[in-house]
Amino acid sequence: MQLFIEQFLNGIAMGSIYALVTLGLALVYGVMRILHVAHAAVYTVGAYIGLLVLHLTGNLFLAFLGAMAFCAFLGIVIERFIYFPLLKYPPYVPLIGSIAAMLAIEELCRLVAGPYILTFPAKLPFPAVHVGGITISETLMAVYCITAAVLLFLWYLTTKTELGLAMRATSQDIPIADAMGINSHWIMSITFIIGSAVAAIAGILVGIYYNEVYPTMGAVPAYKTLALIVVGGMGSVPGAVIASLLLGVAETLLIGYANIPLPRDALAFIAMIAVLMWRSEGLMGSK
């Protein structure tokens, strides 16, 4: 039973990281109806910038801030120079541009930082918790607390502020939002800033969690997050979070605990196929 609980806690942590990566993708799709595959490359850049700032300053808080700022700027560049000019074309055209941007950024990371795996020697300022013989490590506590803080912030921003109302209006109908005085271009930029900053947080947490950073670390999240937003409901942020947590727990329990002979990364697509057959709009999507 103790092993089951420990694996369940690890699954919650993994699902929390998936949620942070998927959030930006769900936000961008909700507002612009673009499958932002390059989001996984932004997440990789966040890990590298965080590691660089940590080496330069020795301060993990500054590493988070530096990575978030740089990735927010990178998100604006991608939105303005890649997606915005392609919005007038069919949806597959921005998707192709997004894939090209992801591959280019990954290759740039390889050329600048090298093709080797780098360690992320960070000590998180969170205490370990001991409950009934079960230990929740400092890293797991950091993942839980940071993910909860980000989700709470995004919930408040999107439901309790005028900016959140403008984001929801833009996601429903851009021309009507413009007619009501909302600057939809500005809202799109804000969405990319928020999503990219959250991706930077996820990149650093993954780097600390696995103690490794490498150029193609966004390759698996790139397609796994696509499956997650389909399972959660296209453009549904709560659905993306729920799907991410469920996938993290399922991967850990079924592969790590029950030893089911399946590739770990296959579960996301098995879940996607099952959900599409049972509920084509996803867990929390609308028809």
C-alpha positions as CSV (number, residue, x, y, z in Angstrom):
1,M,0.0,0.0,0.0
2,Q,2.9,2.4,0.8
3,L,4.4,1.8,-2.6
4,F,1.0,2.5,-4.3
5,I,0.7,5.8,-2.4
6,E,4.2,6.8,-3.3
7,Q,3.6,6.0,-7.0
8,F,0.3,7.9,-6.9
9,L,2.1,11.0,-5.5
10,N,4.7,10.7,-8.2
11,G,1.9,10.5,-10.7
12,I,0.3,13.7,-9.4
13,A,3.7,15.5,-9.7
14,M,4.1,14.2,-13.3
15,G,0.6,15.2,-14.1
16,S,1.2,18.7,-12.6
17,I,4.2,19.2,-14.9
18,Y,2.1,18.0,-17.9
19,A,-0.6,20.5,-16.9
20,L,1.9,23.4,-16.9
21,V,3.1,22.5,-20.4
22,T,-0.4,21.9,-21.7
23,L,-1.8,25.1,-20.3
24,G,-0.1,27.4,-22.8
25,L,-1.1,25.2,-25.7
26,A,-4.8,25.3,-24.5
27,L,-4.7,29.0,-24.0
28,V,-3.3,29.7,-27.5
29,Y,-5.7,27.3,-29.2
30,G,-8.6,28.8,-27.2
31,V,-7.9,32.3,-28.4
32,M,-6.3,31.9,-31.9
33,R,-7.4,28.3,-32.9
34,I,-3.8,27.4,-33.7
35,L,-2.1,24.2,-32.6
36,H,1.0,25.8,-31.1
37,V,3.4,22.9,-31.5
38,A,6.4,25.3,-31.0
39,H,5.2,25.7,-27.4
40,A,7.3,22.6,-26.6
41,A,10.4,24.4,-28.0
42,V,9.7,27.4,-25.8
43,Y,9.5,25.0,-22.8
44,T,13.0,23.7,-23.8
45,V,14.4,27.2,-24.1
46,G,13.0,28.0,-20.6
47,A,15.0,25.1,-19.1
48,Y,18.2,26.3,-20.8
49,I,17.7,29.9,-19.8
50,G,16.9,29.0,-16.3
51,L,20.0,26.8,-16.1
52,L,22.1,29.7,-17.5
53,V,20.8,32.3,-15.0
54,L,21.3,29.8,-12.2
55,H,25.0,29.3,-13.2
56,L,25.5,33.1,-13.5
57,T,23.7,34.2,-10.3
58,G,23.3,31.1,-8.1
59,N,19.8,32.2,-7.4
60,L,16.9,29.9,-8.4
61,F,14.3,32.6,-8.0
62,L,16.2,34.8,-10.6
63,A,16.5,31.7,-12.8
64,F,12.7,31.4,-12.9
65,L,12.2,35.1,-13.5
66,G,14.9,35.2,-16.2
67,A,13.5,32.2,-18.0
68,M,9.9,33.5,-17.8
69,A,10.9,36.9,-19.2
70,F,13.0,35.4,-22.1
71,C,10.3,32.9,-23.0
72,A,7.6,35.6,-22.9
73,F,9.6,37.6,-25.4
74,L,10.2,34.4,-27.5
75,G,6.4,33.8,-27.5
76,I,5.7,37.3,-28.7
77,V,8.3,36.8,-31.6
78,I,6.6,33.6,-32.6
79,E,3.2,35.1,-32.5
80,R,4.0,38.3,-34.4
81,F,6.4,36.9,-37.0
82,I,5.1,33.4,-37.6
83,Y,1.5,33.0,-36.6
84,F,0.0,36.4,-37.2
85,P,0.9,36.6,-40.9
86,L,-0.5,33.1,-41.4
87,L,-3.9,33.6,-39.8
88,K,-5.5,34.3,-43.1
89,Y,-4.6,30.9,-44.4
90,P,-6.2,27.5,-43.6
91,P,-5.4,26.1,-40.1
92,Y,-2.8,23.6,-41.4
93,V,-0.6,26.4,-42.7
94,P,0.1,27.9,-39.2
95,L,0.5,24.3,-37.9
96,I,3.3,23.7,-40.5
97,G,4.9,27.0,-39.5
98,S,4.7,25.9,-35.9
99,I,6.4,22.6,-36.5
100,A,9.1,24.4,-38.5
101,A,9.6,26.9,-35.6
102,M,9.9,24.0,-33.1
103,L,12.6,22.2,-35.1
104,A,14.5,25.4,-35.8
105,I,14.5,26.4,-32.1
106,E,15.6,22.8,-31.1
107,E,18.5,23.0,-33.6
108,L,19.5,26.4,-32.3
109,C,19.6,25.1,-28.7
110,R,21.8,22.2,-29.9
111,L,24.2,24.6,-31.7
112,V,24.4,27.0,-28.8
113,A,24.4,24.7,-25.8
114,G,25.7,21.5,-27.4
115,P,24.0,18.2,-28.0
116,Y,24.9,16.8,-24.5
117,I,22.7,16.4,-21.5
118,L,23.3,19.0,-18.9
119,T,22.5,18.6,-15.2
120,F,20.4,21.1,-13.3
121,P,22.0,21.4,-9.8
122,A,19.3,23.3,-8.0
123,K,18.2,23.0,-4.4
124,L,14.5,23.9,-4.0
125,P,13.5,25.9,-0.9
126,F,10.7,23.6,0.0
127,P,10.7,21.2,3.0
128,A,10.2,17.5,2.8
129,V,7.0,16.2,4.4
130,H,6.7,12.9,6.3
131,V,3.3,11.5,6.8
132,G,2.7,7.9,8.1
133,G,5.9,6.5,6.9
134,I,5.6,8.2,3.5
135,T,8.0,10.9,2.5
136,I,7.1,13.6,0.0
137,S,10.5,15.0,-1.2
138,E,11.5,18.6,-1.6
139,T,11.1,18.3,-5.4
140,L,7.6,16.9,-5.2
141,M,6.6,19.6,-2.8
142,A,8.0,22.2,-5.1
143,V,6.1,20.8,-8.1
144,Y,2.8,20.7,-6.1
145,C,3.1,24.2,-4.7
146,I,4.3,25.9,-7.8
147,T,1.7,24.2,-10.0
148,A,-1.1,25.1,-7.5
149,A,0.1,28.7,-7.4
150,V,0.1,28.9,-11.3
151,L,-3.3,27.3,-11.6
152,L,-4.8,29.6,-8.9
153,F,-3.3,32.6,-10.6
154,L,-4.7,31.6,-14.1
155,W,-8.1,30.8,-12.6
156,Y,-8.3,34.2,-11.0
157,L,-7.0,36.0,-14.1
158,T,-9.4,34.3,-16.6
159,T,-12.5,34.4,-14.4
160,K,-12.2,37.5,-12.1
161,T,-10.5,40.2,-14.2
162,E,-11.4,42.4,-17.2
163,L,-8.4,40.9,-19.0
164,G,-9.8,37.4,-18.5
165,L,-13.2,38.5,-19.8
166,A,-11.5,40.0,-22.9
167,M,-9.6,36.8,-23.4
168,R,-12.8,34.7,-23.2
169,A,-14.6,37.1,-25.5
170,T,-11.8,37.0,-28.1
171,S,-11.7,33.2,-27.9
172,Q,-15.5,33.0,-28.7
173,D,-15.6,35.5,-31.6
174,I,-12.7,37.8,-32.7
175,P,-14.8,40.1,-35.0
176,I,-17.5,40.7,-32.3
177,A,-14.8,41.3,-29.7
178,D,-13.2,43.9,-31.9
179,A,-16.6,45.5,-32.5
180,M,-17.1,45.8,-28.7
181,G,-13.8,47.7,-28.4
182,I,-11.5,44.8,-27.4
183,N,-8.0,44.9,-29.0
184,S,-7.9,41.3,-30.1
185,H,-4.3,41.6,-31.4
186,W,-3.2,42.7,-27.9
187,I,-5.1,39.9,-26.3
188,M,-3.4,37.4,-28.5
189,S,0.0,38.8,-27.5
190,I,-0.9,38.7,-23.8
191,T,-2.0,35.0,-24.2
192,F,1.3,34.1,-25.7
193,I,3.2,36.0,-23.0
194,I,1.3,34.1,-20.2
195,G,1.5,30.7,-22.0
196,S,5.2,31.0,-22.7
197,A,6.0,32.2,-19.2
198,V,4.2,29.1,-17.8
199,A,6.1,26.9,-20.3
200,A,9.4,28.3,-18.8
201,I,8.3,27.3,-15.3
202,A,7.5,23.8,-16.6
203,G,10.9,23.5,-18.3
204,I,12.8,24.4,-15.2
205,L,10.7,22.1,-13.0
206,V,11.3,19.2,-15.5
207,G,15.0,20.0,-15.5
208,I,15.1,19.9,-11.7
209,Y,12.8,16.8,-11.5
210,Y,14.9,14.7,-13.9
211,N,18.2,16.6,-13.3
212,E,18.8,16.9,-17.0
213,V,18.4,19.5,-19.8
214,Y,18.9,18.6,-23.5
215,P,17.9,20.1,-26.9
216,T,15.2,17.6,-27.7
217,M,13.5,17.5,-24.3
218,G,10.4,19.1,-25.9
219,A,10.0,16.4,-28.5
220,V,7.8,14.1,-26.5
221,P,5.8,16.9,-24.8
222,A,5.1,18.4,-28.3
223,Y,2.9,15.5,-29.3
224,K,1.7,14.5,-25.9
225,T,0.3,17.9,-25.1
226,L,-1.6,17.7,-28.4
227,A,-3.2,14.5,-27.2
228,L,-4.0,16.1,-23.9
229,I,-5.9,19.1,-25.2
230,V,-7.9,16.7,-27.4
231,V,-8.7,14.6,-24.4
232,G,-9.5,17.6,-22.2
233,G,-11.5,19.4,-24.9
234,M,-10.0,21.7,-27.5
235,G,-9.4,25.0,-25.9
236,S,-10.7,24.0,-22.5
237,V,-8.1,25.0,-19.8
238,P,-9.8,23.0,-17.0
239,G,-10.1,20.0,-19.3
240,A,-6.4,20.2,-20.2
241,V,-5.5,20.3,-16.5
242,I,-7.8,17.4,-15.6
243,A,-6.5,15.3,-18.6
244,S,-2.9,16.1,-17.6
245,L,-3.4,15.0,-14.0
246,L,-5.2,11.8,-15.1
247,L,-2.5,10.9,-17.5
248,G,0.3,11.5,-15.0
249,V,-1.4,9.2,-12.5
250,A,-2.2,6.6,-15.1
251,E,1.3,6.5,-16.5
252,T,2.9,6.1,-13.1
253,L,0.4,3.5,-11.7
254,L,-0.1,1.4,-14.8
255,I,3.6,1.4,-16.0
256,G,5.5,2.0,-12.8
257,Y,3.3,0.1,-10.3
258,A,1.3,-2.5,-12.3
259,N,4.1,-3.1,-14.8
260,I,1.8,-3.1,-17.8
261,P,4.0,-3.9,-20.9
262,L,3.2,-0.7,-22.8
263,P,5.4,2.2,-23.8
264,R,4.9,5.0,-21.3
265,D,4.2,7.6,-24.0
266,A,1.6,5.4,-25.7
267,L,-1.0,6.0,-22.9
268,A,-1.7,9.5,-24.0
269,F,-2.7,8.4,-27.5
270,I,-4.7,5.4,-26.2
271,A,-6.6,7.8,-24.0
272,M,-7.1,10.2,-26.9
273,I,-8.5,7.4,-29.1
274,A,-10.8,6.2,-26.3
275,V,-12.1,9.7,-25.6
276,L,-12.7,10.5,-29.3
277,M,-14.7,7.3,-29.7
278,W,-16.8,7.9,-26.5
279,R,-17.0,11.7,-26.4
280,S,-15.7,13.4,-29.5
281,E,-15.6,16.9,-28.0
282,G,-13.3,15.8,-25.1
283,L,-13.9,15.6,-21.4
284,M,-14.9,19.3,-20.9
285,G,-15.2,20.5,-24.5
286,S,-18.4,21.8,-26.2
287,K,-19.9,20.3,-29.3
